[in-house]
Amino acid sequence: MALEATFRLLFVQIRKLCDTLNAILLTVGDKPTNRGAVLADELENTILDMLGLAEDARTAARTAEKAVASSIDLDRARRALAKCQENFHQVEQQFSNELVSYQKLNQLASLGSERGGEWKAWAGSMKDAIEQGRQPIEETSKALAACWQELVEHSGTTSISVTTTGQKIIARSPLTEDTLIDRTT
């Protein structure tokens, strides 16, 4: 895939991840109003944190996309991609450790069973919403890997090799005609 298209796909995948996190956040917000639950508040805080990180990753992905779109600036793309990767990695860790962990899903099921009624329906909706996050996480991870691969392949094509043959090389500044390097090899 072309460099630009690969970076564009990354941006699209992270946007889908942000949309999914927003949908999960809406589901958390639909919790029953009677007798609040600490678990619901914890989930909301986790998702808000993840959403902030995902938005930062999206901003970095857009910067990287722009760096390869117009005048290919591989160094700028690399720095932005590294920032994107760092933020996404934190999202991925929080998703695994704080949303889809056995403990958290068990707590969610227990809350629904203990309180019944609206809470049971909410807990089921939350579990379904959280499960919807798996695919965008996987797709974003694949898109990031593809960007790194394209970046490495592209940067490898711009290498320069210099071989000396015993000639005298003089480099001059084009503006002042001053000799910058005068070295005989």
HELIX and SHEET records of a PDB file:
HELIX    1   1 LEU A    3  GLY A   29  1                                  27    
HELIX    2   2 VAL A   38  ALA A   69  1                                  32    
HELIX    3   3 LEU A   74  GLN A   94  1                                  21    
HELIX    4   4 PHE A   95  LEU A   99  3                                   5    
HELIX    5   5 TYR A  102  ARG A  115  1                                  14    
HELIX    6   6 GLY A  117  GLU A  131  1                                  15    
HELIX    7   7 ARG A  134  GLY A  156  1                                  23    
SHEET    1   A 2 LYS A 168  ARG A 172  0                                        
SHEET    2   A 2 THR A 179  THR A 184 -1                                        
END                                                                             
